[in-house]
């Protein structure tokens, strides 16, 4: 290749510095090789370069377990789902390694990547696990000037803008820190709160009244309390991910001096990169069940007014069956909420204790002695996730004496001294339609009584239920 004149080369270099653009190609147009540092054994790059003027990271992996990558975070990959046209597929390079071409924006250095596991993808295609099980968050850090690439598990900290309305909890800064993803052994998603001074020595996610000897308490590290905001309820099942983000939740802090606990309401908005903190939510209504004297099952607010979206519709029933009150509820609006949580709207995790049916109705069975004649605290859970912050709601259950009792009558067995097999009524008289006819037999065979029964009437009944 003919060399460029020195004056022209100087001009190109000057223009590059003037416009802040790096030319990631050698003088002969070849890609610029990068020196690699791998920080995890499960995702190792063996070769890497910047090509096409630095707009593409070409990277080859050591293993063969990933044939697809997704550029973005785990949450973005989950939202993308099975739209594989947005995945980056591997090709085999001349060295026999799986190689990927990852597009880069101008000046982009931190590149979140999700590696799609071949084995779990195959299991997903066979219906054995969810697609989410195949997603493993990783990252590339590119330094074009130093010509380096660092690979590793996803690890990112996002500073949050802080709104602190608390008069007693002094927080100087906040950040959302995530390591790995729901499939990672080292998965961690925490809200880091830097608390000024040393007034508090412990923290707990939830109300202090829920703390037991088995509860996990959080110790500060150099003044920083790391509050869990995401976790997987069942190991190996990323679809059971629990997230406190987007909804208000309670965090309790213990005074280092008095040992007393104080409760604060925290709400993290991941989209806006913000967190808001307020004092003990004492303004919220108490969530202790209270007496309810109504004659119909309803959902009511803390001021005892009806919850309009859950106005009961035709088909709603509430009956006594044995020791339980059994409710089938058809709400007015079936589009917003998808589950019920029994407890306070400020509970750390709004567990779906009752999941709604496909038609929006739901079924609840509760011990009658504890719930009849009571307004029981509940929190509706939205289909999109999270609850409501407009106040506490209650499931108002009528007194048992006001409800229809559909408990099946019990029939105790009693001694029968007759010499023929027959069907009898509760008073001992014969059941006429089942009067035994010729051909009826009843014999002993080993440990069993074997009966062949021919009833008088064969047109009405077609089966027997024991009970």
Residue pairs with C-beta under 8 A, 6 or more apart in sequence:
1 28
4 12
4 27
12 23
16 22
16 23
20 107
21 106
22 54
22 144
22 145
23 53
23 54
24 31
24 32
24 50
24 51
24 53
24 54
24 144
25 31
25 32
25 50
25 51
25 52
25 53
25 54
26 32
31 49
31 50
31 51
31 58
32 49
32 50
32 54
32 144
32 147
33 47
33 48
33 49
33 147
34 48
34 49
34 50
34 142
34 147
34 148
34 149
35 146
35 147
35 148
35 149
36 45
36 46
36 47
36 48
36 148
36 149
36 150
36 151
37 148
37 149
37 150
37 151
38 44
38 45
38 150
38 151
38 152
39 150
39 151
39 152
39 153
40 138
40 151
40 152
40 153
42 63
42 136
43 61
43 66
43 115
43 136
43 138
43 151
43 152
43 153
44 61
44 62
44 63
44 151
45 59
45 60
45 61
45 62
45 149
45 151
46 60
46 61
46 62
46 95
46 97
47 58
47 59
47 60
47 93
47 95
47 97
47 99
48 57
48 58
48 59
48 60
48 149
49 57
49 58
50 56
50 57
50 58
50 104
50 142
50 144
51 57
51 58
51 101
54 104
54 144
55 103
55 104
55 106
56 101
56 102
56 103
56 104
57 101
57 102
57 103
57 104
57 111
57 140
57 142
57 149
58 99
58 100
58 101
58 102
59 99
59 100
59 102
59 140
59 149
60 93
60 95
60 97
60 98
60 99
60 100
61 90
61 97
61 98
61 99
61 100
62 97
63 98
64 98
64 118
65 117
65 118
65 119
66 90
66 98
66 115
66 116
66 117
66 118
67 89
67 90
67 98
67 116
67 118
68 84
68 87
68 88
68 89
68 90
68 115
68 116
68 121
69 87
69 88
69 90
69 100
69 102
69 113
69 114
69 115
69 116
70 76
70 77
70 80
70 86
70 87
70 88
70 113
70 114
70 116
70 135
71 88
71 102
71 103
71 111
71 112
71 113
72 80
72 112
72 113
72 114
73 112
73 114
73 137
73 154
73 156
74 114
74 135
74 137
74 154
74 181
74 182
76 114
77 114
77 135
77 137
78 132
78 135
80 86
81 131
82 131
87 116
88 100
88 101
88 102
89 100
90 98
90 99
90 100
91 98
91 99
92 98
92 99
93 99
102 111
102 113
102 140
104 111
104 142
108 142
109 141
109 142
109 143
109 144
110 139
110 140
110 141
110 156
111 139
111 140
111 141
111 142
112 137
112 138
112 139
112 154
112 156
113 137
113 138
113 139
113 140
113 154
114 135
114 136
114 137
114 138
114 181
115 135
115 136
115 137
115 138
116 134
116 135
116 136
117 133
117 134
117 135
117 136
120 129
120 133
120 134
121 131
121 134
123 129
123 133
123 134
124 130
124 131
124 133
124 134
130 237
130 238
130 239
132 182
132 183
132 238
132 239
133 183
133 236
133 237
133 238
135 181
135 183
135 238
136 181
136 183
136 184
137 153
137 154
137 180
137 181
137 184
138 151
138 152
138 153
138 154
139 151
139 152
139 153
139 154
139 155
139 156
140 149
140 150
140 151
141 149
141 150
141 151
142 148
142 149
143 149
143 150
153 179
153 180
153 184
153 186
154 178
154 179
154 180
154 181
155 178
155 179
155 180
156 177
156 178
157 175
157 176
157 177
157 178
157 192
158 175
158 176
158 177
158 273
159 173
159 174
159 175
159 273
160 174
160 175
160 176
160 191
160 268
160 273
160 274
160 275
161 272
161 273
161 274
161 275
162 171
162 173
162 174
162 274
162 275
162 277
163 274
163 275
163 276
163 277
164 170
164 171
164 276
164 277
165 276
165 277
165 278
165 279
166 264
166 277
166 278
166 279
167 279
168 262
168 279
169 195
169 200
169 253
169 262
169 264
169 277
169 279
170 195
170 196
170 197
170 199
171 193
171 194
171 195
171 196
171 277
172 194
172 195
172 196
173 193
173 194
174 191
174 192
174 193
174 194
174 275
175 191
175 192
176 189
176 190
176 191
176 192
176 229
176 268
176 270
176 273
177 188
177 189
177 190
177 191
177 192
177 226
178 188
178 189
178 190
178 230
179 186
179 187
179 188
179 189
180 186
180 187
180 188
181 187
181 238
182 230
182 232
182 238
182 241
183 236
183 238
187 231
187 232
188 228
189 228
189 229
189 230
189 231
190 226
190 227
190 228
190 229
191 226
191 227
191 229
191 266
191 268
191 275
192 224
192 225
192 226
192 227
193 224
193 225
193 227
194 223
194 224
195 220
195 223
195 224
195 225
195 253
196 223
198 223
198 256
199 255
199 256
199 257
200 220
200 225
200 253
200 254
200 255
200 256
201 219
201 220
201 254
201 255
201 256
202 217
202 218
202 219
202 253
202 254
203 217
203 218
203 220
203 225
203 227
203 251
203 252
203 253
203 254
204 210
204 211
204 215
204 216
204 217
204 218
204 251
204 252
204 254
204 261
205 218
205 227
205 228
205 244
205 249
205 250
205 251
205 252
205 348
206 249
206 250
206 251
206 252
206 347
206 348
207 250
207 252
207 263
207 344
207 346
207 347
208 252
208 254
208 261
208 263
211 217
211 252
211 261
217 254
218 225
218 226
218 227
225 253
227 251
227 266
228 244
229 243
229 244
229 245
229 268
230 241
230 242
230 243
230 244
230 245
231 241
231 242
232 238
232 240
232 241
232 242
233 240
233 241
233 242
234 240
242 349
243 385
244 268
244 348
244 349
245 268
245 269
245 270
246 267
246 268
246 269
246 270
246 385
246 386
247 267
247 350
247 385
247 386
247 387
247 389
248 265
248 266
248 267
248 345
248 346
248 389
249 265
249 266
249 267
249 346
249 347
249 348
249 349
250 263
250 264
250 265
250 266
250 281
250 346
250 347
250 348
251 263
251 264
251 266
251 348
252 261
252 262
252 263
252 264
253 261
253 262
253 264
254 260
254 261
254 262
255 261
255 262
262 279
262 280
263 280
263 281
264 277
264 278
264 279
264 280
265 277
265 278
265 279
265 280
265 281
265 346
266 275
266 276
266 277
267 275
267 276
268 274
268 275
269 275
269 276
281 346
284 302
284 344
284 345
284 346
284 391
284 392
285 302
285 391
285 392
287 343
287 344
287 377
287 392
288 377
289 371
289 374
289 375
289 376
289 377
289 394
290 374
290 375
290 394
291 373
291 374
291 375
292 373
292 374
292 375
292 394
292 396
292 397
292 398
293 373
293 399
294 396
294 398
295 398
295 402
296 312
296 318
296 398
297 312
297 316
297 318
297 327
297 329
297 395
297 396
297 397
297 398
298 306
298 307
298 310
298 311
298 312
298 396
299 306
299 307
299 310
299 331
299 378
299 393
299 394
299 395
299 396
300 306
300 307
300 375
300 393
300 394
300 396
301 307
301 391
301 392
301 393
301 394
302 391
302 392
302 393
302 394
304 375
307 393
308 332
309 331
309 332
309 333
309 336
309 337
310 329
310 331
310 332
310 333
310 380
310 393
311 331
311 332
312 329
312 330
312 331
312 332
313 330
313 331
313 332
314 330
315 328
315 330
315 361
316 327
316 328
316 329
316 330
317 326
317 327
317 328
318 325
318 326
318 327
318 328
318 397
318 398
318 403
319 325
319 326
319 403
319 404
319 405
319 406
320 326
320 368
320 372
320 400
320 403
320 404
320 405
320 406
320 407
321 405
321 406
321 407
322 407
323 367
323 368
323 369
324 365
324 366
324 367
324 368
325 365
325 366
325 367
325 368
325 371
325 372
325 397
325 400
325 403
326 363
326 364
326 365
326 406
327 363
327 364
327 365
327 366
327 395
327 397
328 361
328 362
328 363
329 361
329 362
329 363
329 364
330 360
330 361
331 337
331 360
331 361
333 360
334 356
334 359
334 360
334 361
335 360
335 383
336 380
336 382
336 383
337 356
337 380
337 381
337 382
337 383
338 352
338 355
338 356
338 381
338 382
338 383
339 352
339 353
339 354
339 355
339 356
339 380
339 381
340 352
340 353
340 354
340 356
340 362
340 364
340 378
340 379
340 380
340 381
340 395
341 347
341 350
341 351
341 352
341 353
341 378
341 379
341 380
341 381
341 387
342 353
342 354
342 376
342 377
342 378
343 377
343 378
343 379
344 377
344 379
344 392
345 379
345 387
345 388
345 389
345 391
345 392
345 393
347 379
350 379
350 381
350 386
350 387
352 381
354 362
354 363
354 364
355 362
356 362
357 363
364 395
366 376
366 397
368 400
371 397
372 397
372 398
372 399
372 400
372 403
373 397
373 398
373 399
373 400
374 396
374 397
375 394
375 395
375 396
375 397
376 394
376 395
376 396
376 397
377 392
377 393
377 394
378 393
378 394
378 395
379 387
379 388
379 392
379 393
380 387
380 388
380 393
381 387
382 388
408 467
411 426
411 467
420 436
420 442
421 436
421 440
421 442
421 451
421 453
422 430
422 431
422 434
422 435
422 436
423 430
423 431
423 434
423 435
423 455
424 430
424 431
425 431
432 456
433 455
433 456
433 457
433 460
433 461
434 453
434 455
434 456
434 457
435 455
435 456
436 453
436 454
436 455
436 456
437 454
437 455
437 456
438 454
439 452
439 454
440 451
440 452
440 453
440 454
441 450
441 451
441 452
442 449
442 450
442 451
442 452
443 449
443 450
444 450
455 461
